[in-house]
Structure formats: structure tokens, C-alpha cells
Amino acid sequence: MIRRALFIMVSAAIVSACAAPAGREVVAEPEIYPDYKGVTVPLGIAPLDFTMADSLVSSVDVSVSGPSGSLCSRGRSYTRFPIRRWHRLLKASAGQTLRVTVRAKRGGEWTTYKPFSINVSEDPSDYGLVYRKLAPGYISYSKMGIYERDLSSFRERALIENTSFSGCVNCHTSNRANPDEFSLHIRGARGATLLRANGAMDAYETKTDSTSGFCVYPYWHPSGKYIAYSINTTRQAFHEGPDKIIEVFDHESDLGVYDVDNGRLLLPPSLKGDQRWETFPAFSADGKTLFFCAATPRPIPDSLAAIRYNLLKTDFDPSTGAVGSVIETVINAESDGKSVSFPRPSYDGKYLMYTLSDYGNFSIWHHEADLWLFDMETGESRPLDEVNSEDTESFHNWDSSSRWFVFSSRRDDGLHTRLYLCHINGNGVCDKPFMLPQRDPGRYYNSLFLSFNAPEFVAHPSPFQSRRAARLINSDARTPFKL
């Protein structure tokens, strides 16, 4: 009790010491970037630093108070909350609401704005995120890499960048936020799939005489014994108009299941053939169902706008790796003139989140693309209106608790994808999402001419060995996938 009382007294003294004159008061909330007003955050998240949207603001004074303490930040036009004090305040305010009061100086006059709230969830999130950063243009590879971000701070480290080899890094995924089991696809002259499993990492050649292309989009079975891959022959084209820049499409695609322990690629007859283009596999939470997207083949690129993917499923036997012969339709998006991509079942078995766009499967450049939620128990789908914006919402992933998810969106400037985190309660209702925190976010995002891509949670720091990965990619040795 004495320690808690001392903390409150010290916090109050800090606020008092840096508080600016009240000046005139307004009834409006401040315009800030990013918009953190009314968001819900997990325990342990990095400070929600923000920048005043008014470029003429010369000084800002912000106090954040909760039921058991407070802190403040005073600076020019942006905040810089101390990390340790911020974490102590969040921990003491779990399940409660923080009150944020902003005072800004403009033209020599101070203004006090109406306070806004930040809700602190009792649900913690995973340790961090892993994502790709790349230029929004696709004419050349340019510099890109896979990066890991500690969500409790602003620390980011490169797992691998293409400055150590010539090519493209993409299609990375771990097993339910466990980075000990990891798959990463490399395109280009040094093409390979890096696979970390059973404590070892190796470079694989995934194209075989019996497959049309490389193993591309991966999804781990919860047991870690299998990885479902799409096998795609992929091309890209550019639009002439400014509304959409690029399309990525398949000329053909199938699904395969890689048996990790036995080193063999299983090609189920029900998921191979010319009658469907299958892609984006995903196992259910119990590992007994394989979801995937599929479309009826059409001439490319003439009929590109007519290609629409539905969400299908089939049985999966974890004891043998066998895929069922009966295919069921889960969501018939084609009948509504829409197309499904990126199915992601929650790890608690309750929901499946997916992206819905007008056509095709490369929804990241489709401004109409939105997130939808499928209820596994009722079989009903709904748009996540509380999350979606007027611009693109596309790739997404769950954290290991199924109480948080991350998604990419172009709502910020219509060009670059940014990452947003969102809390979802046990009834499938989402709180207001928030942009991934950064120090001096206005300057950071305005000077970062890169997009965030394919985000996923990780439960702990990745053991990924960057130098070994570069050596494997640059070597000629490849372990072939056996059939």
C-alpha cells in the first residue's frame, strides 16, 4: 500500500511539474495521428505516442491518468511517453480506462482539448509481430526483408533481407505464433523454401516433375507434422488507370501437403487437376479440416475480372496425412459477385476470418476489400464493420489466444499498407483497432516509403539464424521434396 501510494504521489508530481497553462478550453477532442482515441490495447503494448495533426502546433503537453496513477509527456508537436512508466500504468489499469488530456500551444496560445479515452484490456497479446516490408511498387525487387517487432517496445530486427542475396522474400509463416516452426519462400535466381522444423533449418527445392510450380502459400498443421502448401503458377500485370496499380493472378494452382517428418509431398487427387484453381490452404483449430479457396478456371488475363474464389473445405486425417475426397462449399461468394481470400481460422475454433473483394485473390490492391468473420458454430458470416474502412483491408492473422488479430490496411494514405491491431471479445465483437505504435509516428510513417505486408504474431523471439539462412540461399545445395 505504501509503495502504491508513493507511485501515485510521484506520478501526480510529474504531471504537475510538466502541466502547461490551461489556456482556452474547447469541447472538441484533439486531432491526432495516429487516431488512438477510444482504442483498446493489450497489456504490455509499447507507448501510444502520437503527433498533433495541426502542423502549426509548437508545443504539446499530454497527461494520461488511470485509477492507480498517471504520467505525462511534454514536447514539440508529438508525445514521447517513457516506456517503463507507461507499462506500469497499463498494468495498474488492466480492465479499466485511461483518460488522456491534451494541451497544445499554437501561435503563443495554449488550448486544452476535451479528454479522450484508451481502454486497457485484461487480455495480453503475444510477444511480437513478424512482417515483410517492401516498396509499394512491383517492377523490381528493390530492398525488402522479413522483420520482427517486439510489441512491448519499439525494437525491430531484421530476420533476413535480400541485400544478402538476389531475390524476393515472401510467403513466410510460423505454426500458430510459434517461430520455432517456420517456412519462408524465396523467389528469383536463388529460389528456395527455407524450412525450420525439429530444431533444424534447411533449403528445399519444392518444384517436382509432377507439380506445375513451386510450393508457395503455406499453413502449418497444429501438430507441426504437416504443412499445407498451394502450388501456383503465378503472373502479374499492371493496370493502366490509377485506381488499381497491379494484379497478381494464377494460371493454374493446386494444393499439396508436406509430411515434415518423412520429407515427402502428398498430392491428394481431390485437390489436383484442371477443374479448379485451389489456393490459400488453412487447417482448422483441431487439425481435422482443411479449408482453402478455389475458383473455376477462366482465360487469363481476358477474364480476370470474372474469376471469383469460394471458400471450400475437406476432411484431413492427422494420423496419416490423408485428405478427404468430398469437397464442401463453406462460403459461396461467387453467387454474390464476390471473391474470398486469406481464410484464417481462430485457434480457439470459434471463428474464421477472411477477406472479401470483387474478384481474384490479390486483394491487397483492391480498395473495396474488407474483412469478414465466419462463425464456425452458426455458419453465419458478417462484415467486420467496426474494423473496416473505406479503403483496403486485406491480409490478417490471429494471435495465439484468439483475442487479438493483426491486419493490413491502406486507410492511412491509400498507397502504403500499415498494420493495425484489434481486440475481439468472446462474442465475436471487435473493439476499435489501433495502428502499430512508433516513436514520433508522424515523422516515422511520412518518411517510410515502404509497405508492411503479411503480418503474423509470434509468441517469443524467433530463433531464426540470419547468417545461416543467407548461406543456405546462396549455396547451390537444395533438398528436393520427395513425392
C-alpha positions as CSV (number, residue, x, y, z in Angstrom):
1,M,0.0,0.0,0.0
2,I,2.8,2.4,0.9
3,R,4.6,1.6,-2.5
4,R,1.3,2.2,-4.4
5,A,0.7,5.5,-2.6
6,L,4.2,6.6,-3.3
7,F,3.7,5.8,-7.0
8,I,0.5,7.9,-7.1
9,M,2.2,10.8,-5.4
10,V,5.2,10.7,-7.7
11,S,3.0,10.4,-10.8
12,A,0.9,13.4,-9.7
13,A,4.1,15.4,-9.1
14,I,5.3,14.6,-12.6
15,V,2.1,15.7,-14.1
16,S,2.0,18.9,-12.0
17,A,5.6,19.7,-13.0
18,C,5.1,19.4,-16.7
19,A,1.5,20.6,-17.0
20,A,1.0,23.6,-19.3
21,P,-1.3,26.6,-18.5
22,A,-4.8,25.6,-19.1
23,G,-5.4,28.4,-21.6
24,R,-8.7,28.4,-23.5
25,E,-10.8,25.2,-23.4
26,V,-12.6,23.6,-26.3
27,V,-15.2,20.9,-26.3
28,A,-13.7,19.0,-29.2
29,E,-11.2,16.2,-28.9
30,P,-7.8,16.8,-30.4
31,E,-6.9,15.8,-33.9
32,I,-4.0,13.4,-33.5
33,Y,-2.0,10.9,-35.7
34,P,-2.4,8.0,-35.4
35,D,-6.0,8.1,-34.2
36,Y,-5.8,6.4,-30.8
37,K,-9.0,7.9,-29.4
38,G,-11.2,5.2,-27.9
39,V,-9.0,2.3,-28.9
40,T,-8.5,-0.9,-26.9
41,V,-4.9,-2.0,-26.2
42,P,-3.3,-5.1,-24.6
43,L,-1.2,-5.1,-21.5
44,G,2.4,-4.6,-22.3
45,I,1.9,-2.7,-25.6
46,A,4.5,-0.1,-26.5
47,P,3.5,3.6,-25.7
48,L,0.9,5.0,-28.0
49,D,2.9,8.0,-29.0
50,F,1.1,10.4,-31.3
51,T,1.6,13.6,-33.3
52,M,-0.7,16.6,-33.4
53,A,-2.4,16.8,-36.8
54,D,-2.1,20.6,-36.8
55,S,1.4,21.4,-38.2
56,L,1.3,24.8,-36.5
57,V,1.3,23.4,-33.0
58,S,4.7,24.3,-31.5
59,S,4.4,22.6,-28.1
60,V,2.2,19.9,-26.6
61,D,1.5,18.7,-23.1
62,V,-0.3,15.4,-22.6
63,S,-1.3,13.7,-19.3
64,V,-2.5,10.1,-19.2
65,S,-4.3,9.2,-16.0
66,G,-5.8,5.9,-14.7
67,P,-7.4,4.7,-11.5
68,S,-4.0,4.0,-10.0
69,G,-1.6,6.5,-11.4
70,S,-0.7,8.9,-14.2
71,L,2.1,10.1,-16.4
72,C,2.8,12.9,-18.8
73,S,4.8,13.9,-21.9
74,R,5.8,17.4,-22.9
75,G,7.5,18.2,-26.2
76,R,7.1,19.9,-29.5
77,S,4.3,18.5,-31.7
78,Y,4.4,14.9,-30.6
79,T,4.5,12.8,-27.4
80,R,7.3,10.6,-26.1
81,F,5.9,8.5,-23.2
82,P,8.5,6.8,-21.0
83,I,8.3,3.0,-21.7
84,R,8.6,1.7,-18.1
85,R,6.2,4.2,-16.6
86,W,3.8,3.5,-19.5
87,H,3.9,-0.2,-18.7
88,R,3.4,0.3,-15.0
89,L,0.4,2.5,-15.7
90,L,-1.2,-0.1,-18.1
91,K,-0.6,-2.9,-15.6
92,A,-2.3,-1.0,-12.8
93,S,-5.2,-0.1,-15.2
94,A,-6.0,-3.6,-16.6
95,G,-9.6,-3.9,-17.5
96,Q,-10.1,-0.1,-17.0
97,T,-9.9,3.1,-18.9
98,L,-7.2,5.7,-19.2
99,R,-8.0,9.4,-19.6
100,V,-5.8,11.4,-22.0
101,T,-5.8,15.2,-21.7
102,V,-4.1,17.2,-24.4
103,R,-2.9,20.8,-24.1
104,A,-1.4,22.3,-27.3
105,K,0.4,25.6,-27.9
106,R,-0.3,27.3,-31.2
107,G,0.7,30.8,-32.0
108,G,1.6,31.5,-28.4
109,E,-1.8,30.5,-27.1
110,W,-2.5,27.2,-25.1
111,T,-5.6,25.2,-25.8
112,T,-7.0,22.4,-23.6
113,Y,-9.0,19.8,-25.5
114,K,-11.7,17.5,-24.4
115,P,-10.1,14.4,-22.9
116,F,-10.3,11.1,-24.8
117,S,-10.1,7.5,-23.5
118,I,-7.8,4.5,-24.1
119,N,-9.2,1.2,-22.9
120,V,-6.8,-1.3,-21.4
121,S,-7.8,-4.9,-22.0
122,E,-7.1,-7.7,-19.4
123,D,-6.2,-9.9,-22.4
124,P,-2.5,-9.8,-23.1
125,S,-1.2,-10.3,-26.7
126,D,1.7,-12.3,-28.0
127,Y,5.3,-11.1,-27.7
128,G,5.6,-9.6,-31.2
129,L,4.9,-9.4,-34.9
130,V,6.8,-10.7,-37.9
131,Y,6.1,-9.0,-41.2
132,R,7.6,-8.1,-44.5
133,K,8.5,-4.6,-45.5
134,L,8.8,-3.7,-49.2
135,A,8.3,-0.8,-51.6
136,P,4.7,-0.5,-52.9
137,G,6.0,-0.8,-56.5
138,Y,6.5,-4.2,-58.0
139,I,8.5,-3.6,-61.1
140,S,11.7,-4.7,-59.4
141,Y,12.5,-6.5,-56.2
142,S,14.1,-3.4,-54.6
143,K,15.2,-3.8,-51.0
144,M,12.9,-5.9,-48.8
145,G,13.1,-8.1,-45.8
146,I,11.4,-10.1,-43.1
147,Y,11.4,-8.2,-39.7
148,E,10.4,-9.0,-36.1
149,R,9.0,-6.3,-33.9
150,D,8.8,-6.5,-30.1
151,L,5.3,-5.2,-29.3
152,S,6.3,-4.1,-25.8
153,S,8.8,-1.6,-27.2
154,F,9.9,-0.1,-30.5
155,R,12.7,-2.7,-31.1
156,E,12.7,-4.1,-34.6
157,R,15.3,-6.5,-36.0
158,A,15.8,-7.9,-39.5
159,L,15.4,-11.7,-39.7
160,I,16.6,-11.7,-43.3
161,E,16.9,-9.0,-46.1
162,N,17.5,-9.5,-49.8
163,T,20.7,-7.4,-49.5
164,S,22.4,-10.7,-48.6
165,F,21.3,-12.4,-51.9
166,S,19.5,-11.6,-55.1
167,G,15.8,-12.3,-55.0
168,C,12.5,-11.8,-53.2
169,V,11.5,-12.9,-49.7
170,N,7.8,-13.7,-49.2
171,C,5.2,-16.3,-48.1
172,H,6.6,-16.6,-44.5
173,T,4.6,-18.3,-41.7
174,S,5.1,-19.9,-38.4
175,N,3.0,-22.5,-36.6
176,R,0.3,-20.7,-34.6
177,A,2.7,-17.9,-33.4
178,N,5.5,-20.5,-32.7
179,P,8.6,-19.2,-34.6
180,D,10.4,-22.5,-33.8
181,E,8.5,-23.9,-36.8
182,F,8.8,-21.6,-39.7
183,S,8.5,-21.7,-43.5
184,L,9.9,-19.0,-45.9
185,H,9.7,-18.9,-49.7
186,I,12.5,-17.2,-51.7
187,R,11.8,-16.2,-55.4
188,G,14.4,-15.4,-58.0
189,A,17.7,-16.9,-59.2
190,R,18.4,-18.3,-55.7
191,G,14.8,-19.6,-55.3
192,A,14.2,-22.0,-52.4
193,T,11.9,-22.7,-49.5
194,L,13.6,-22.3,-46.1
195,L,12.1,-24.7,-43.6
196,R,12.8,-24.7,-39.9
197,A,11.4,-27.8,-38.1
198,N,12.6,-30.2,-35.4
199,G,15.3,-27.7,-34.4
200,A,17.0,-27.6,-37.8
201,M,16.8,-25.3,-40.9
202,D,17.4,-26.4,-44.5
203,A,16.8,-25.1,-48.0
204,Y,14.4,-27.1,-50.2
205,E,13.6,-27.4,-53.8
206,T,9.8,-27.7,-53.8
207,K,9.1,-28.0,-57.6
208,T,8.9,-31.5,-58.8
209,D,8.3,-33.3,-62.1
210,S,4.7,-33.9,-61.0
211,T,3.8,-30.3,-60.0
212,S,3.2,-27.2,-62.1
213,G,5.1,-24.8,-59.9
214,F,6.7,-24.1,-56.5
215,C,5.1,-24.6,-53.1
216,V,4.1,-21.1,-52.2
217,Y,1.4,-20.2,-49.7
218,P,2.0,-22.3,-46.5
219,Y,-0.1,-23.2,-43.5
220,W,1.1,-25.4,-40.6
221,H,-0.9,-28.2,-39.1
222,P,-1.3,-27.6,-35.4
223,S,0.7,-30.8,-34.7
224,G,3.7,-29.4,-36.6
225,K,3.9,-32.7,-38.6
226,Y,2.4,-31.3,-41.9
227,I,2.4,-28.1,-43.9
228,A,-0.3,-27.4,-46.5
229,Y,1.1,-25.6,-49.5
230,S,-0.5,-24.1,-52.6
231,I,1.3,-24.9,-55.8
232,N,1.0,-21.9,-58.0
233,T,2.0,-20.7,-61.5
234,T,1.8,-17.0,-60.8
235,R,2.0,-14.0,-63.0
236,Q,1.4,-10.2,-62.6
237,A,0.1,-7.4,-64.7
238,F,-0.3,-3.7,-64.4
239,H,-3.5,-1.6,-64.8
240,E,-3.5,1.5,-67.0
241,G,-5.7,3.5,-64.6
242,P,-4.6,5.0,-61.3
243,D,-7.3,3.3,-59.1
244,K,-5.6,-0.1,-59.2
245,I,-2.0,-0.5,-59.9
246,I,-1.3,-4.2,-60.1
247,E,-2.9,-7.6,-60.3
248,V,-1.4,-10.9,-59.4
249,F,-3.1,-14.0,-60.7
250,D,-2.6,-17.7,-61.2
251,H,-2.5,-19.6,-64.5
252,E,-3.0,-22.8,-62.5
253,S,-2.8,-23.8,-58.9
254,D,-3.2,-26.9,-56.8
255,L,-2.7,-27.9,-53.1
256,G,-0.2,-30.3,-51.6
257,V,0.5,-31.4,-48.1
258,Y,4.2,-31.8,-47.0
259,D,4.9,-34.5,-44.5
260,V,7.6,-32.9,-42.3
261,D,8.9,-36.0,-40.5
262,N,9.1,-38.2,-43.6
263,G,10.2,-35.5,-46.1
264,R,7.6,-36.2,-48.7
265,L,5.0,-34.1,-50.6
266,L,1.5,-35.6,-50.7
267,L,-0.6,-34.7,-53.7
268,P,-4.2,-35.5,-53.0
269,P,-6.2,-36.3,-56.2
270,S,-9.2,-34.3,-54.9
271,L,-7.0,-31.2,-54.8
272,K,-5.1,-31.6,-58.0
273,G,-6.5,-31.2,-61.5
274,D,-7.8,-28.7,-64.1
275,Q,-11.4,-28.4,-62.8
276,R,-10.5,-25.9,-60.0
277,W,-7.8,-23.5,-59.1
278,E,-7.1,-24.1,-55.4
279,T,-5.1,-21.7,-53.2
280,F,-4.7,-20.3,-49.6
281,P,-4.9,-23.5,-47.5
282,A,-5.6,-23.3,-43.8
283,F,-6.1,-26.1,-41.1
284,S,-8.9,-25.9,-38.6
285,A,-8.1,-25.5,-34.9
286,D,-8.4,-29.2,-34.2
287,G,-6.4,-30.1,-37.4
288,K,-9.2,-32.3,-38.8
289,T,-10.4,-30.0,-41.5
290,L,-8.5,-28.3,-44.4
291,F,-10.0,-25.0,-45.6
292,F,-9.0,-23.5,-48.9
293,C,-10.1,-21.1,-51.6
294,A,-11.0,-22.3,-55.1
295,A,-12.1,-20.8,-58.4
296,T,-13.3,-22.0,-61.8
297,P,-10.5,-21.6,-64.3
298,R,-11.0,-18.9,-66.9
299,P,-8.8,-17.4,-69.7
300,I,-6.2,-15.0,-68.2
301,P,-5.9,-12.1,-68.4
302,D,-9.1,-11.5,-70.6
303,S,-11.5,-12.9,-67.9
304,L,-9.6,-11.8,-64.9
305,A,-12.5,-9.7,-63.5
306,A,-14.7,-12.8,-63.7
307,I,-12.6,-15.0,-61.6
308,R,-14.1,-15.4,-58.1
309,Y,-12.9,-17.7,-55.3
310,N,-15.2,-19.5,-52.9
311,L,-14.3,-20.9,-49.5
312,L,-14.3,-24.8,-49.5
313,K,-13.3,-27.5,-47.0
314,T,-12.5,-31.2,-46.8
315,D,-11.5,-33.7,-44.2
316,F,-8.0,-34.2,-43.0
317,D,-6.6,-37.2,-41.1
318,P,-3.7,-36.1,-38.9
319,S,-2.6,-39.7,-38.3
320,T,-1.9,-40.4,-42.0
321,G,-1.9,-37.0,-43.7
322,A,-4.7,-38.2,-45.9
323,V,-7.0,-35.6,-47.4
324,G,-10.7,-36.4,-47.9
325,S,-12.3,-36.9,-51.3
326,V,-15.5,-35.0,-50.6
327,I,-15.3,-31.2,-51.1
328,E,-17.8,-29.0,-49.4
329,T,-18.6,-25.3,-50.0
330,V,-18.5,-23.2,-46.9
331,I,-19.0,-19.7,-48.4
332,N,-20.3,-19.3,-52.0
333,A,-19.0,-15.8,-52.6
334,E,-19.3,-16.2,-56.4
335,S,-23.1,-16.2,-56.2
336,D,-22.9,-12.7,-54.6
337,G,-20.4,-11.5,-57.2
338,K,-17.5,-11.6,-54.7
339,S,-14.3,-13.5,-54.1
340,V,-12.7,-14.9,-50.9
341,S,-9.1,-14.9,-50.0
342,F,-6.9,-15.4,-46.9
343,P,-9.0,-17.7,-44.7
344,R,-7.7,-17.7,-41.2
345,P,-9.4,-19.9,-38.5
346,S,-9.1,-18.7,-35.0
347,Y,-7.1,-21.0,-32.8
348,D,-9.9,-21.5,-30.3
349,G,-12.1,-23.0,-33.0
350,K,-14.8,-20.3,-32.9
351,Y,-14.3,-18.2,-36.0
352,L,-12.7,-18.0,-39.4
353,M,-11.7,-14.6,-40.7
354,Y,-11.4,-13.9,-44.4
355,T,-11.0,-11.1,-47.0
356,L,-13.9,-10.4,-49.4
357,S,-13.2,-8.5,-52.6
358,D,-14.9,-8.1,-56.1
359,Y,-12.7,-10.7,-57.9
360,G,-9.4,-12.6,-58.0
361,N,-7.3,-13.3,-54.9
362,F,-4.8,-10.5,-54.8
363,S,-6.9,-8.3,-52.6
364,I,-4.2,-6.0,-51.3
365,W,-4.7,-3.6,-54.2
366,H,-8.5,-3.8,-54.2
367,H,-9.9,-0.7,-52.5
368,E,-13.2,-2.5,-51.9
369,A,-11.6,-5.4,-50.0
370,D,-13.0,-5.9,-46.4
371,L,-12.6,-8.3,-43.6
372,W,-15.4,-10.7,-42.8
373,L,-16.0,-13.1,-39.9
374,F,-17.5,-16.6,-40.2
375,D,-19.0,-18.2,-37.1
376,M,-18.0,-21.9,-37.0
377,E,-20.9,-22.8,-34.8
378,T,-23.8,-20.9,-36.5
379,G,-22.4,-20.9,-40.1
380,E,-23.1,-17.2,-40.4
381,S,-20.8,-14.6,-41.8
382,R,-20.8,-10.8,-41.2
383,P,-18.6,-7.9,-42.4
384,L,-16.4,-6.5,-39.6
385,D,-18.0,-3.1,-39.9
386,E,-16.4,-1.9,-36.6
387,V,-13.0,-2.7,-38.2
388,N,-13.3,-2.0,-42.0
389,S,-12.6,1.4,-43.6
390,E,-13.3,3.0,-46.9
391,D,-10.0,1.6,-48.3
392,T,-8.3,-1.8,-48.4
393,E,-8.3,-4.3,-45.6
394,S,-6.5,-7.4,-46.6
395,F,-4.1,-9.8,-45.0
396,H,-4.7,-10.8,-41.4
397,N,-3.7,-13.2,-38.6
398,W,-4.7,-14.2,-35.1
399,D,-2.6,-14.2,-32.0
400,S,-2.3,-17.4,-30.1
401,S,-5.1,-16.5,-27.6
402,S,-7.6,-15.7,-30.4
403,R,-8.3,-12.5,-28.6
404,W,-6.3,-10.3,-30.9
405,F,-5.7,-10.1,-34.6
406,V,-3.5,-8.0,-36.8
407,F,-4.4,-6.8,-40.3
408,S,-3.0,-4.7,-43.1
409,S,-4.9,-1.7,-44.4
410,R,-4.4,1.2,-46.8
411,R,-6.7,3.5,-44.9
412,D,-3.8,5.8,-43.9
413,D,-2.9,7.2,-47.3
414,G,-4.4,4.9,-49.9
415,L,-0.9,3.8,-51.1
416,H,1.1,2.2,-48.3
417,T,-0.2,-0.7,-46.2
418,R,0.0,-0.1,-42.4
419,L,-0.5,-2.6,-39.6
420,Y,-3.4,-2.4,-37.2
421,L,-4.1,-4.5,-34.1
422,C,-7.6,-5.2,-32.9
423,H,-9.2,-6.9,-29.8
424,I,-12.1,-9.3,-30.3
425,N,-14.2,-10.5,-27.3
426,G,-15.7,-13.9,-26.7
427,N,-18.8,-12.9,-28.6
428,G,-17.0,-12.0,-31.8
429,V,-17.4,-8.2,-31.3
430,C,-14.3,-6.1,-32.2
431,D,-13.1,-3.0,-30.4
432,K,-11.7,-0.1,-32.3
433,P,-8.3,-1.1,-33.9
434,F,-5.1,0.9,-33.5
435,M,-2.1,1.4,-35.7
436,L,1.2,-0.3,-34.8
437,P,2.9,2.2,-32.4
438,Q,6.1,4.0,-33.4
439,R,8.2,6.7,-31.9
440,D,7.4,10.1,-33.4
441,P,4.8,8.4,-35.6
442,G,4.2,11.4,-37.9
443,R,7.8,11.6,-38.9
444,Y,8.2,7.8,-39.0
445,Y,5.3,7.0,-41.3
446,N,5.7,10.0,-43.5
447,S,9.4,9.2,-44.2
448,L,8.8,5.4,-44.6
449,F,8.2,4.7,-48.2
450,L,7.7,1.0,-47.6
451,S,4.6,-1.1,-47.0
452,F,4.0,-3.6,-44.3
453,N,3.0,-7.0,-45.6
454,A,1.9,-10.4,-44.4
455,P,1.9,-9.8,-40.7
456,E,1.7,-12.5,-38.1
457,F,2.1,-12.8,-34.3
458,V,5.0,-14.6,-32.6
459,A,4.8,-15.8,-29.0
460,H,8.5,-15.3,-28.4
461,P,11.7,-14.1,-30.1
462,S,12.4,-16.1,-33.2
463,P,15.5,-18.4,-33.2
464,F,15.9,-17.7,-37.0
465,Q,19.6,-17.7,-37.9
466,S,20.1,-14.9,-40.4
467,R,23.6,-15.7,-41.5
468,R,22.9,-19.4,-41.9
469,A,19.8,-18.6,-43.9
470,A,21.8,-16.4,-46.2
471,R,24.4,-19.1,-46.7
472,L,21.7,-21.7,-47.5
473,I,20.1,-19.4,-50.1
474,N,23.4,-18.5,-51.8
475,S,24.6,-22.1,-51.9
476,D,23.6,-24.5,-54.7
477,A,22.5,-27.2,-52.3
478,R,18.8,-27.9,-52.2
479,T,16.9,-30.8,-50.6
480,P,14.3,-31.9,-53.0
481,F,10.7,-32.6,-52.0
482,K,10.0,-36.3,-52.5
483,L,6.6,-37.4,-53.7
